[in-house]
């Protein structure tokens, strides 16, 4: 894969996003919403009665990463396995409506499409219902996934592993996919979950949140300044286990941390926001980070821009992609530098 020129200004960076093709492999899902009004408790149980006003289906999981990548101007190449069911039909319809290619999507009669239904009233989420399985792909599904991945990898500038522990990714698949990407000199960016946490050896950027870092390494420490030595020891342990080039950890309201290939560490505080919903913020962070990695942007600037984007989407209710112009304007306003 030829090396793309690294932009030197924010305007050039955001323009360069349009040149990129991003292979996103992992767990896709449908985020279904029931919007309503709740003004009384049920006489049957101490729960609110929601009068339904409207329903909506959106792309979620790895598909929401694809939406974020698309919103930033790049071309997403989505690779995943879904069911031969109503949820799968909905997902393919949503992809078509958003002009996203389904060429990397494998359908199977042996597993359902993951659907997460949220009930909201008064701007608050009251309940979530999940329809899903978490077991690994069978041999036929796995073979089909590998074939689609290899086809799409030939066109990709960066690979994003979007792991939600739903079974599409397993240790052998992850290691094979990273090996193939490295052979083509395509950087790999990882949004991990617990089950495969230590399977991503030699990735380019590894992005857990603080909870995932603790669970993945089976460590206990807090999130205060006094816990910083324990946190940094966990990052050192992670580097020893996985040998990633860069480690980016999202710290919720405390911002983000990044350590580059030379083990230079940078803490970036969160921006003050009116938080409405944190759903999908991690998808935005990984999308921005992947594009920056593909263009060779330095670790501190990558983390700063991803931190800014993750905060912006938290101001919206529900899982929504980042607005490119809003992110650029905000980055210019705060004086974010690529140097």
C-alpha positions as CSV (number, residue, x, y, z in Angstrom):
1,X,0.0,0.0,0.0
2,X,1.6,3.3,-1.1
3,X,2.2,5.8,1.8
4,X,-0.1,8.8,1.7
5,X,1.3,12.2,2.3
6,X,0.8,13.4,5.9
7,X,-1.2,16.7,6.0
8,X,0.3,19.6,7.8
9,X,-2.9,21.7,8.4
10,X,-6.4,20.8,9.6
11,X,-8.0,21.9,6.3
12,X,-5.6,19.6,4.4
13,X,-6.2,16.8,6.9
14,X,-10.0,16.9,6.5
15,X,-9.6,17.1,2.7
16,X,-7.3,14.1,2.7
17,X,-10.0,12.1,4.6
18,X,-11.8,12.0,1.2
19,X,-9.1,9.9,-0.4
20,X,-9.2,7.1,2.2
21,X,-10.8,3.6,2.1
22,X,-11.4,2.1,5.5
23,X,-12.0,-1.6,5.9
24,X,-14.1,-2.2,9.0
25,X,-14.4,-5.8,10.2
26,X,-16.4,-7.0,13.2
27,X,-19.9,-7.0,14.7
28,X,-22.6,-5.1,13.0
29,X,-26.1,-4.5,14.5
30,X,-29.3,-2.6,14.2
31,X,-30.0,0.0,16.8
32,X,-33.8,0.2,17.1
33,X,-35.5,3.1,19.0
34,X,-38.9,3.5,20.4
35,X,-39.6,7.1,21.2
36,X,-42.5,8.0,23.5
37,X,-43.9,9.9,26.4
38,X,-44.0,8.6,30.0
39,X,-46.4,10.4,32.3
40,X,-47.5,7.6,34.7
41,X,-46.5,4.3,36.3
42,X,-48.0,1.0,35.3
43,X,-50.6,-0.4,37.7
44,X,-49.1,-3.9,36.9
45,X,-45.5,-3.1,38.1
46,X,-43.4,-0.1,39.3
47,X,-42.4,0.8,35.7
48,X,-43.3,3.8,33.5
49,X,-46.0,3.4,30.8
50,X,-44.6,4.7,27.5
51,X,-47.0,6.0,24.9
52,X,-45.2,5.3,21.6
53,X,-44.8,8.3,19.4
54,X,-42.5,6.9,16.7
55,X,-40.0,4.1,16.0
56,X,-36.7,4.2,14.2
57,X,-34.0,1.8,13.1
58,X,-30.3,2.9,12.7
59,X,-27.0,1.2,11.9
60,X,-25.0,0.2,15.0
61,X,-21.8,-1.4,16.0
62,X,-19.3,-1.7,13.2
63,X,-21.9,-0.3,10.9
64,X,-22.0,2.9,13.0
65,X,-18.3,3.1,12.6
66,X,-18.9,2.9,8.8
67,X,-21.4,5.8,9.1
68,X,-18.8,7.9,11.0
69,X,-16.1,7.1,8.4
70,X,-18.5,8.1,5.6
71,X,-19.5,11.3,7.4
72,X,-15.8,12.2,7.6
73,X,-15.6,11.9,3.8
74,X,-13.8,8.5,3.6
75,X,-15.1,5.4,1.9
76,X,-16.0,2.6,4.4
77,X,-15.7,-1.1,3.3
78,X,-17.8,-3.1,5.8
79,X,-17.0,-6.8,6.4
80,X,-19.3,-8.7,8.8
81,X,-21.8,-11.6,9.2
82,X,-25.5,-11.2,9.7
83,X,-28.5,-13.4,9.8
84,X,-31.0,-14.5,7.1
85,X,-33.7,-12.8,9.2
86,X,-35.8,-9.7,9.5
87,X,-33.0,-7.9,11.3
88,X,-30.6,-8.7,8.5
89,X,-33.1,-7.4,5.9
90,X,-33.4,-4.2,7.9
91,X,-29.7,-3.8,8.1
92,X,-29.2,-4.3,4.4
93,X,-32.0,-1.8,3.7
94,X,-30.3,0.7,6.0
95,X,-27.0,0.2,4.3
96,X,-28.6,0.8,0.9
97,X,-30.4,4.0,2.2
98,X,-27.1,5.4,3.4
99,X,-25.3,4.4,0.2
100,X,-23.0,2.0,2.0
101,X,-21.8,-1.1,0.1
102,X,-22.8,-4.5,1.3
103,X,-20.2,-6.4,-0.7
104,X,-18.4,-7.5,2.4
105,X,-21.5,-8.7,4.3
106,X,-22.0,-12.5,4.7
107,X,-25.5,-13.8,5.5
108,X,-26.0,-16.9,7.5
109,X,-29.1,-19.0,8.4
110,X,-27.3,-20.2,11.6
111,X,-27.2,-17.0,13.6
112,X,-29.5,-14.0,14.1
113,X,-28.7,-10.4,13.3
114,X,-27.9,-8.4,16.5
115,X,-30.7,-6.0,17.2
116,X,-30.7,-3.6,20.2
117,X,-34.0,-1.9,20.9
118,X,-34.0,1.2,23.2
119,X,-37.0,2.7,24.7
120,X,-36.7,6.5,25.3
121,X,-39.0,9.1,26.9
122,X,-38.3,12.6,27.9
123,X,-34.8,12.5,26.4
124,X,-33.9,9.6,28.7
125,X,-33.3,5.9,27.9
126,X,-35.6,3.8,30.0
127,X,-34.9,0.3,28.8
128,X,-32.8,-1.7,26.2
129,X,-33.8,-5.1,24.8
130,X,-31.0,-7.1,23.0
131,X,-31.6,-9.9,20.5
132,X,-28.3,-11.6,19.7
133,X,-25.9,-14.6,20.1
134,X,-22.3,-14.4,21.2
135,X,-20.9,-17.8,20.0
136,X,-18.1,-17.9,17.4
137,X,-18.8,-18.3,13.7
138,X,-19.1,-21.8,12.3
139,X,-16.5,-23.0,9.7
140,X,-18.6,-22.1,6.7
141,X,-19.3,-18.6,8.0
142,X,-15.7,-18.1,8.9
143,X,-14.4,-19.2,5.5
144,X,-16.8,-16.7,3.8
145,X,-15.8,-13.9,6.1
146,X,-12.1,-14.5,5.4
147,X,-12.7,-14.5,1.7
148,X,-14.6,-11.1,1.8
149,X,-11.9,-9.6,4.1
150,X,-9.1,-10.6,1.7
151,X,-10.9,-9.1,-1.3
152,X,-11.5,-5.8,0.5
153,X,-8.1,-5.5,2.0
154,X,-6.6,-5.1,-1.4
155,X,-8.3,-1.7,-1.6
156,X,-7.9,-0.5,2.0
157,X,-5.7,2.2,3.5
158,X,-6.4,1.2,7.1
159,X,-8.3,-1.7,8.8
160,X,-10.6,-1.1,11.8
161,X,-11.4,-4.1,14.1
162,X,-14.7,-3.4,15.7
163,X,-15.2,-6.1,18.3
164,X,-18.4,-6.3,20.3
165,X,-17.9,-9.9,21.5
166,X,-20.7,-11.2,19.3
167,X,-18.6,-14.0,17.7
168,X,-17.6,-12.6,14.3
169,X,-14.0,-12.1,15.5
170,X,-12.1,-14.8,17.3
171,X,-8.4,-15.1,18.2
172,X,-7.4,-17.1,15.1
173,X,-9.3,-14.7,12.7
174,X,-7.9,-11.6,14.4
175,X,-4.3,-12.8,14.2
176,X,-4.7,-13.9,10.5
177,X,-6.3,-10.6,9.5
178,X,-3.6,-8.5,11.2
179,X,-0.9,-10.7,9.6
180,X,-2.5,-10.1,6.1
181,X,-2.7,-6.3,6.7
182,X,0.9,-6.1,7.9
183,X,2.1,-8.0,4.8
184,X,0.4,-5.2,2.7
185,X,1.7,-2.5,5.1
186,X,-1.9,-1.5,5.9
187,X,-2.2,-0.1,9.5
188,X,-4.6,-1.8,11.9
189,X,-6.7,0.0,14.5
190,X,-8.5,-1.9,17.2
191,X,-11.7,-1.2,19.3
192,X,-11.5,-4.2,21.6
193,X,-13.9,-6.0,24.0
194,X,-13.1,-8.4,26.8
195,X,-13.2,-11.9,25.1
196,X,-10.5,-11.2,22.5
197,X,-8.7,-8.4,24.3
198,X,-5.2,-10.0,24.2
199,X,-5.5,-11.4,20.6
200,X,-4.5,-8.2,18.8
201,X,-0.7,-8.6,18.8
202,X,1.3,-6.1,16.6
203,X,-1.7,-3.8,15.8
204,X,-0.9,-0.2,14.9
205,X,-3.3,1.4,17.4
206,X,-5.1,-0.3,20.3
207,X,-8.0,1.7,21.8
208,X,-9.7,0.4,24.9
209,X,-11.7,2.5,27.4
210,X,-10.6,2.4,31.0
211,X,-13.1,-0.3,32.0
212,X,-12.0,-2.5,29.1
213,X,-8.4,-2.0,30.0
214,X,-9.0,-3.1,33.6
215,X,-11.2,-6.1,32.6
216,X,-8.9,-7.2,29.7
217,X,-5.8,-7.3,32.0
218,X,-7.7,-8.4,35.1
219,X,-6.5,-5.5,37.1
220,X,-8.2,-3.3,39.7
221,X,-7.4,0.4,40.0
222,X,-9.3,3.7,40.2
223,X,-9.5,6.6,37.9
224,X,-8.2,9.4,40.1
225,X,-4.9,11.2,39.8
226,X,-3.6,9.1,42.7
227,X,-4.2,6.0,40.5
228,X,-2.2,7.3,37.6
229,X,0.9,5.1,38.4
230,X,-1.3,2.0,38.4
231,X,-2.9,3.1,35.2
232,X,0.4,3.6,33.5
233,X,1.7,0.3,34.8
234,X,-1.4,-1.3,33.1
235,X,-0.5,0.4,29.8
236,X,3.1,-0.9,30.2
237,X,1.7,-4.4,30.8
238,X,-0.6,-4.0,27.7
239,X,2.4,-3.0,25.6
240,X,4.3,-6.1,26.8
241,X,1.4,-8.4,25.9
242,X,0.4,-7.0,22.5
243,X,3.4,-5.0,21.2
244,X,1.1,-2.3,19.6
245,X,2.7,0.7,18.0
246,X,0.3,3.1,19.8
247,X,-2.1,2.8,22.8
248,X,-5.1,5.2,23.0
249,X,-7.2,4.9,26.1
250,X,-10.5,6.8,26.5
251,X,-11.0,8.0,30.1
252,X,-14.6,9.2,29.9
253,X,-15.0,12.6,31.6
254,X,-11.3,12.7,32.2
255,X,-10.4,12.8,28.4
256,X,-8.0,10.5,26.7
257,X,-4.5,9.1,27.0
258,X,-2.2,8.1,24.2
259,X,1.3,6.5,24.2
260,X,3.1,6.5,20.8
261,X,5.6,4.0,19.4
262,X,8.5,5.7,21.3
263,X,6.4,5.4,24.5
264,X,5.9,9.1,24.8
265,X,2.8,9.6,26.9
266,X,0.2,12.4,26.4
267,X,-2.9,13.1,28.6
268,X,-5.6,15.2,26.9
269,X,-8.5,16.6,29.1
270,X,-12.1,16.3,28.1
271,X,-13.8,19.4,26.8
272,X,-16.8,20.7,28.8
273,X,-20.0,19.4,27.3
274,X,-23.7,19.1,27.9
275,X,-23.8,15.3,27.8
276,X,-27.0,13.8,26.5
277,X,-26.0,10.3,25.6
278,X,-22.6,8.5,25.4
279,X,-23.9,5.9,23.0
280,X,-21.6,5.6,20.0
281,X,-18.9,7.9,21.3
282,X,-16.3,5.1,21.1
283,X,-17.3,4.5,17.4
284,X,-16.6,8.1,16.6
285,X,-13.3,8.1,18.4
286,X,-12.1,5.0,16.6
287,X,-13.2,6.3,13.2
288,X,-11.3,9.6,13.6
289,X,-8.3,7.8,15.0
290,X,-8.2,5.3,12.1
291,X,-8.3,8.1,9.5
292,X,-5.5,10.0,11.3
293,X,-3.4,6.8,11.5
294,X,-3.9,6.1,7.8
295,X,-2.5,9.6,7.1
296,X,0.5,9.3,9.5
297,X,-0.8,12.0,11.9
298,X,1.2,12.2,15.1
299,X,-0.2,10.4,18.2
300,X,-1.0,13.6,20.3
301,X,-2.9,15.2,17.4
302,X,-4.7,12.0,16.6
303,X,-5.8,11.7,20.2
304,X,-6.8,15.3,20.5
305,X,-9.0,15.2,17.4
306,X,-10.6,11.9,18.4
307,X,-11.3,13.3,21.9
308,X,-12.9,16.3,20.4
309,X,-15.1,14.2,18.1
310,X,-16.2,11.8,20.9
311,X,-17.3,14.7,23.0
312,X,-19.3,16.3,20.2
313,X,-21.4,13.2,19.6
314,X,-22.2,12.9,23.3
315,X,-24.3,16.1,23.0
316,X,-26.7,14.2,20.7
317,X,-29.3,11.7,21.9
318,X,-28.9,8.2,20.4
319,X,-26.2,6.7,18.3
320,X,-25.3,9.3,15.6
321,X,-22.3,9.9,13.3
322,X,-20.0,12.9,13.7
323,X,-20.6,16.0,11.6
324,X,-17.4,16.7,9.6
325,X,-17.7,20.4,9.3
326,X,-18.7,20.8,13.0
327,X,-15.6,18.8,14.0
328,X,-13.3,20.9,11.7
329,X,-14.8,24.2,13.0
330,X,-14.4,23.1,16.6
331,X,-10.8,21.9,16.0
332,X,-9.9,25.2,14.5
333,X,-11.7,27.1,17.3
334,X,-9.7,25.3,20.0
335,X,-6.5,25.8,18.1
336,X,-5.7,22.1,17.6
337,X,-2.3,21.6,15.9
338,X,-1.0,18.7,13.8
339,X,2.6,19.6,14.8
